[in-house]
Amino acid sequence: MNGPATFEGHPDRYGGLLVDLRHETVLQAASFTQLLTAIALLTKHEFVYHHALREFVMLVRWLPRHESDQIPPYAHSLVGVGGLVVAEDGQQLLVVREKYYKQPHWKLPGGFVEPGEDLAAAAAREVLEETGVQARFSSLLAFRHMHGAAHGCSDFYFICVMQPLSTEIRMCPRELADCRWMPVRLWADSAPRPPVYVEPKLGILSGNMGSCSSGWSYRIMFLLHSHLGHLFMAQIKHS
C-alpha cells in the first residue's frame, strides 16, 4: 500500500479495479481501524453496497459517465429441495413436521441447497440429516418458483424422487417436532395441502404424465395456489 488512503488492487476482466483488503499490505490494528473510514468515504463518492457476506462487504461504482450501469446484481434466488421418499411397498411416504411453523403440517424432508452442491446430493443430505434415513436420488419430479421468500429473495423448490436405502428413523430433534412413515393417502388428505398430493382439488391449467420406478405414476400440473402463486404440482397414484 503506497499511503494511508491508497489501495493497490488489481484490474478485473471488465477493465475495472478490484480492491480486496485480504490481499492488501498487512496493517496494524490501529491502521486498519483508520482504514475502515474509507467505507464512509466511498459511499460519499457514489459507491453503493453490492452485497455482503460474513467475510467481507462489497461496494461498487460504475465509473463511465456516458454509459448506463452494467454491473450485474448479486444473487437473488434461493434453491431448496424436498425428498419424495416412498417405501418399497409403495404405500408409505416419509414425512416430517417442523418445529417452528405457525401452522404445523406434514411436509417432505428437505431444505436449502448448499453453495456448490448438486440437487441430488442436497436431497440425500437433507433427508439423512432430518430423518436419519439414507436415500438415493432417482429422478426430478417437479418444481415451483415463487417470489418474496426468505430475505426478499425468489425461491426455487425442487421435488426429488428418492429411493430409500434404509427405513429406520432417527429424527433430528433440533429441526423437527415429528417424523414418520405415513400412508400416502393419509398424507394426501392432510391440511394444508402438501405441494405434491393425490387427486389435487385446485384448478388444473395443464399437465403431462410420467412414471416412477417404484410403480407410481404421476401427473405434473401447473396449479394456482391462493397464497404461493403458480406452482408445479404432481398427482400421484399407484400403477
Contacts in CASP RR format, 6 or more apart in sequence:
PFRMAT RR
TARGET T0000
AUTHOR 0000-0000-0000
METHOD contacts of the structure
MODEL  1
MNGPATFEGHPDRYGGLLVDLRHETVLQAASFTQLLTAIALLTKHEFVYH
HALREFVMLVRWLPRHESDQIPPYAHSLVGVGGLVVAEDGQQLLVVREKY
YKQPHWKLPGGFVEPGEDLAAAAAREVLEETGVQARFSSLLAFRHMHGAA
HGCSDFYFICVMQPLSTEIRMCPRELADCRWMPVRLWADSAPRPPVYVEP
KLGILSGNMGSCSSGWSYRIMFLLHSHLGHLFMAQIKHS
1 7 0 8 1.000
1 8 0 8 1.000
1 24 0 8 1.000
1 25 0 8 1.000
1 27 0 8 1.000
2 8 0 8 1.000
4 31 0 8 1.000
4 34 0 8 1.000
4 35 0 8 1.000
5 38 0 8 1.000
7 19 0 8 1.000
7 24 0 8 1.000
8 19 0 8 1.000
8 24 0 8 1.000
8 25 0 8 1.000
9 17 0 8 1.000
9 18 0 8 1.000
9 19 0 8 1.000
9 20 0 8 1.000
9 23 0 8 1.000
9 24 0 8 1.000
10 17 0 8 1.000
10 18 0 8 1.000
11 17 0 8 1.000
11 18 0 8 1.000
12 18 0 8 1.000
16 63 0 8 1.000
20 56 0 8 1.000
21 35 0 8 1.000
21 56 0 8 1.000
22 55 0 8 1.000
22 56 0 8 1.000
27 35 0 8 1.000
39 57 0 8 1.000
39 59 0 8 1.000
42 59 0 8 1.000
42 61 0 8 1.000
43 49 0 8 1.000
43 59 0 8 1.000
45 61 0 8 1.000
46 61 0 8 1.000
47 59 0 8 1.000
47 60 0 8 1.000
47 61 0 8 1.000
48 59 0 8 1.000
48 60 0 8 1.000
48 61 0 8 1.000
49 57 0 8 1.000
49 58 0 8 1.000
49 59 0 8 1.000
50 58 0 8 1.000
50 59 0 8 1.000
50 60 0 8 1.000
50 71 0 8 1.000
50 73 0 8 1.000
50 74 0 8 1.000
51 57 0 8 1.000
51 58 0 8 1.000
51 74 0 8 1.000
51 75 0 8 1.000
52 58 0 8 1.000
58 74 0 8 1.000
60 71 0 8 1.000
62 68 0 8 1.000
62 69 0 8 1.000
62 70 0 8 1.000
62 71 0 8 1.000
76 153 0 8 1.000
76 154 0 8 1.000
77 153 0 8 1.000
77 154 0 8 1.000
77 155 0 8 1.000
77 156 0 8 1.000
78 112 0 8 1.000
78 149 0 8 1.000
78 150 0 8 1.000
78 151 0 8 1.000
78 153 0 8 1.000
78 154 0 8 1.000
78 155 0 8 1.000
78 156 0 8 1.000
79 112 0 8 1.000
79 113 0 8 1.000
79 119 0 8 1.000
79 155 0 8 1.000
79 156 0 8 1.000
79 158 0 8 1.000
80 110 0 8 1.000
80 111 0 8 1.000
80 112 0 8 1.000
80 113 0 8 1.000
80 122 0 8 1.000
80 155 0 8 1.000
80 156 0 8 1.000
80 157 0 8 1.000
80 158 0 8 1.000
81 110 0 8 1.000
81 111 0 8 1.000
81 113 0 8 1.000
81 119 0 8 1.000
81 122 0 8 1.000
81 123 0 8 1.000
81 126 0 8 1.000
81 157 0 8 1.000
81 158 0 8 1.000
81 159 0 8 1.000
81 160 0 8 1.000
82 108 0 8 1.000
82 109 0 8 1.000
82 110 0 8 1.000
82 111 0 8 1.000
82 123 0 8 1.000
82 126 0 8 1.000
82 157 0 8 1.000
82 158 0 8 1.000
82 159 0 8 1.000
82 160 0 8 1.000
83 94 0 8 1.000
83 108 0 8 1.000
83 109 0 8 1.000
83 110 0 8 1.000
83 123 0 8 1.000
83 126 0 8 1.000
83 127 0 8 1.000
83 135 0 8 1.000
83 159 0 8 1.000
83 160 0 8 1.000
83 161 0 8 1.000
83 162 0 8 1.000
84 93 0 8 1.000
84 108 0 8 1.000
84 141 0 8 1.000
84 159 0 8 1.000
84 160 0 8 1.000
84 161 0 8 1.000
84 162 0 8 1.000
84 196 0 8 1.000
85 93 0 8 1.000
85 94 0 8 1.000
85 108 0 8 1.000
85 109 0 8 1.000
85 127 0 8 1.000
85 133 0 8 1.000
85 135 0 8 1.000
85 162 0 8 1.000
85 163 0 8 1.000
85 164 0 8 1.000
86 92 0 8 1.000
86 93 0 8 1.000
86 94 0 8 1.000
86 161 0 8 1.000
86 164 0 8 1.000
86 184 0 8 1.000
86 212 0 8 1.000
86 214 0 8 1.000
86 216 0 8 1.000
87 93 0 8 1.000
87 94 0 8 1.000
87 164 0 8 1.000
87 167 0 8 1.000
87 181 0 8 1.000
88 164 0 8 1.000
88 214 0 8 1.000
90 184 0 8 1.000
90 214 0 8 1.000
90 215 0 8 1.000
90 216 0 8 1.000
90 238 0 8 1.000
91 183 0 8 1.000
91 184 0 8 1.000
91 238 0 8 1.000
92 181 0 8 1.000
92 182 0 8 1.000
92 183 0 8 1.000
92 184 0 8 1.000
93 181 0 8 1.000
93 182 0 8 1.000
93 183 0 8 1.000
93 184 0 8 1.000
93 187 0 8 1.000
94 108 0 8 1.000
94 109 0 8 1.000
94 127 0 8 1.000
94 131 0 8 1.000
94 133 0 8 1.000
94 135 0 8 1.000
94 164 0 8 1.000
94 169 0 8 1.000
94 179 0 8 1.000
94 180 0 8 1.000
94 181 0 8 1.000
94 182 0 8 1.000
95 106 0 8 1.000
95 107 0 8 1.000
95 108 0 8 1.000
95 109 0 8 1.000
95 179 0 8 1.000
95 180 0 8 1.000
95 181 0 8 1.000
95 182 0 8 1.000
95 187 0 8 1.000
96 106 0 8 1.000
96 107 0 8 1.000
96 108 0 8 1.000
96 109 0 8 1.000
96 110 0 8 1.000
96 130 0 8 1.000
96 131 0 8 1.000
96 171 0 8 1.000
96 176 0 8 1.000
96 178 0 8 1.000
96 179 0 8 1.000
97 104 0 8 1.000
97 105 0 8 1.000
97 106 0 8 1.000
97 107 0 8 1.000
97 176 0 8 1.000
97 177 0 8 1.000
97 178 0 8 1.000
97 179 0 8 1.000
98 104 0 8 1.000
98 107 0 8 1.000
98 175 0 8 1.000
98 176 0 8 1.000
98 177 0 8 1.000
99 175 0 8 1.000
99 176 0 8 1.000
99 177 0 8 1.000
103 192 0 8 1.000
104 177 0 8 1.000
105 190 0 8 1.000
105 191 0 8 1.000
105 192 0 8 1.000
105 194 0 8 1.000
106 182 0 8 1.000
106 187 0 8 1.000
106 190 0 8 1.000
106 194 0 8 1.000
107 194 0 8 1.000
107 195 0 8 1.000
108 159 0 8 1.000
108 194 0 8 1.000
108 195 0 8 1.000
108 196 0 8 1.000
109 126 0 8 1.000
109 127 0 8 1.000
109 130 0 8 1.000
109 131 0 8 1.000
109 179 0 8 1.000
110 123 0 8 1.000
110 126 0 8 1.000
110 127 0 8 1.000
110 130 0 8 1.000
111 122 0 8 1.000
111 126 0 8 1.000
112 122 0 8 1.000
113 119 0 8 1.000
113 122 0 8 1.000
114 122 0 8 1.000
114 125 0 8 1.000
117 125 0 8 1.000
119 137 0 8 1.000
119 140 0 8 1.000
119 158 0 8 1.000
119 160 0 8 1.000
120 137 0 8 1.000
120 160 0 8 1.000
121 137 0 8 1.000
123 135 0 8 1.000
123 137 0 8 1.000
123 158 0 8 1.000
123 160 0 8 1.000
123 162 0 8 1.000
124 134 0 8 1.000
124 135 0 8 1.000
124 136 0 8 1.000
124 137 0 8 1.000
124 162 0 8 1.000
127 133 0 8 1.000
127 134 0 8 1.000
127 135 0 8 1.000
127 162 0 8 1.000
128 134 0 8 1.000
128 135 0 8 1.000
129 172 0 8 1.000
129 175 0 8 1.000
130 171 0 8 1.000
130 172 0 8 1.000
130 175 0 8 1.000
130 176 0 8 1.000
130 179 0 8 1.000
131 169 0 8 1.000
131 170 0 8 1.000
131 171 0 8 1.000
131 172 0 8 1.000
131 176 0 8 1.000
131 179 0 8 1.000
132 166 0 8 1.000
132 168 0 8 1.000
132 169 0 8 1.000
132 170 0 8 1.000
132 171 0 8 1.000
132 172 0 8 1.000
133 164 0 8 1.000
133 165 0 8 1.000
133 166 0 8 1.000
133 167 0 8 1.000
133 168 0 8 1.000
133 169 0 8 1.000
134 164 0 8 1.000
134 165 0 8 1.000
134 166 0 8 1.000
135 162 0 8 1.000
135 163 0 8 1.000
135 164 0 8 1.000
135 165 0 8 1.000
136 162 0 8 1.000
136 163 0 8 1.000
136 165 0 8 1.000
137 160 0 8 1.000
137 161 0 8 1.000
137 162 0 8 1.000
137 163 0 8 1.000
138 160 0 8 1.000
138 161 0 8 1.000
138 162 0 8 1.000
138 163 0 8 1.000
138 212 0 8 1.000
138 213 0 8 1.000
139 160 0 8 1.000
139 161 0 8 1.000
139 212 0 8 1.000
139 213 0 8 1.000
140 158 0 8 1.000
140 159 0 8 1.000
140 160 0 8 1.000
140 161 0 8 1.000
141 159 0 8 1.000
141 160 0 8 1.000
141 161 0 8 1.000
141 196 0 8 1.000
141 212 0 8 1.000
141 218 0 8 1.000
141 220 0 8 1.000
141 234 0 8 1.000
142 158 0 8 1.000
142 159 0 8 1.000
142 195 0 8 1.000
142 196 0 8 1.000
142 220 0 8 1.000
142 232 0 8 1.000
142 233 0 8 1.000
142 234 0 8 1.000
143 156 0 8 1.000
143 157 0 8 1.000
143 158 0 8 1.000
143 159 0 8 1.000
143 232 0 8 1.000
144 156 0 8 1.000
144 157 0 8 1.000
144 195 0 8 1.000
144 228 0 8 1.000
144 230 0 8 1.000
144 231 0 8 1.000
144 232 0 8 1.000
144 233 0 8 1.000
145 154 0 8 1.000
145 155 0 8 1.000
145 156 0 8 1.000
145 157 0 8 1.000
145 230 0 8 1.000
146 154 0 8 1.000
146 155 0 8 1.000
146 157 0 8 1.000
146 228 0 8 1.000
146 229 0 8 1.000
146 230 0 8 1.000
146 231 0 8 1.000
147 154 0 8 1.000
147 155 0 8 1.000
148 154 0 8 1.000
148 155 0 8 1.000
149 155 0 8 1.000
157 195 0 8 1.000
159 195 0 8 1.000
159 196 0 8 1.000
159 234 0 8 1.000
161 212 0 8 1.000
161 214 0 8 1.000
163 213 0 8 1.000
163 214 0 8 1.000
167 181 0 8 1.000
169 179 0 8 1.000
169 180 0 8 1.000
169 181 0 8 1.000
171 178 0 8 1.000
171 179 0 8 1.000
184 198 0 8 1.000
184 236 0 8 1.000
185 198 0 8 1.000
187 194 0 8 1.000
187 197 0 8 1.000
188 194 0 8 1.000
188 197 0 8 1.000
188 198 0 8 1.000
188 199 0 8 1.000
188 236 0 8 1.000
193 200 0 8 1.000
193 201 0 8 1.000
193 202 0 8 1.000
195 231 0 8 1.000
195 233 0 8 1.000
196 233 0 8 1.000
196 234 0 8 1.000
196 236 0 8 1.000
197 233 0 8 1.000
197 234 0 8 1.000
197 235 0 8 1.000
197 236 0 8 1.000
198 235 0 8 1.000
198 236 0 8 1.000
198 237 0 8 1.000
199 235 0 8 1.000
200 221 0 8 1.000
200 223 0 8 1.000
200 233 0 8 1.000
200 235 0 8 1.000
202 223 0 8 1.000
202 224 0 8 1.000
202 225 0 8 1.000
202 233 0 8 1.000
203 223 0 8 1.000
203 224 0 8 1.000
204 221 0 8 1.000
204 222 0 8 1.000
204 223 0 8 1.000
205 221 0 8 1.000
205 222 0 8 1.000
205 223 0 8 1.000
205 224 0 8 1.000
206 221 0 8 1.000
206 222 0 8 1.000
207 219 0 8 1.000
207 220 0 8 1.000
207 221 0 8 1.000
207 222 0 8 1.000
208 219 0 8 1.000
208 220 0 8 1.000
209 217 0 8 1.000
209 218 0 8 1.000
209 219 0 8 1.000
210 217 0 8 1.000
210 218 0 8 1.000
210 219 0 8 1.000
210 220 0 8 1.000
211 217 0 8 1.000
211 218 0 8 1.000
211 239 0 8 1.000
212 218 0 8 1.000
215 238 0 8 1.000
215 239 0 8 1.000
216 236 0 8 1.000
216 237 0 8 1.000
216 238 0 8 1.000
216 239 0 8 1.000
217 236 0 8 1.000
217 237 0 8 1.000
217 238 0 8 1.000
217 239 0 8 1.000
218 234 0 8 1.000
218 235 0 8 1.000
218 236 0 8 1.000
218 237 0 8 1.000
219 234 0 8 1.000
219 235 0 8 1.000
220 232 0 8 1.000
220 233 0 8 1.000
220 234 0 8 1.000
221 232 0 8 1.000
221 233 0 8 1.000
221 234 0 8 1.000
221 235 0 8 1.000
222 230 0 8 1.000
222 231 0 8 1.000
222 232 0 8 1.000
222 233 0 8 1.000
223 230 0 8 1.000
223 231 0 8 1.000
223 232 0 8 1.000
223 233 0 8 1.000
224 230 0 8 1.000
224 231 0 8 1.000
225 231 0 8 1.000
END
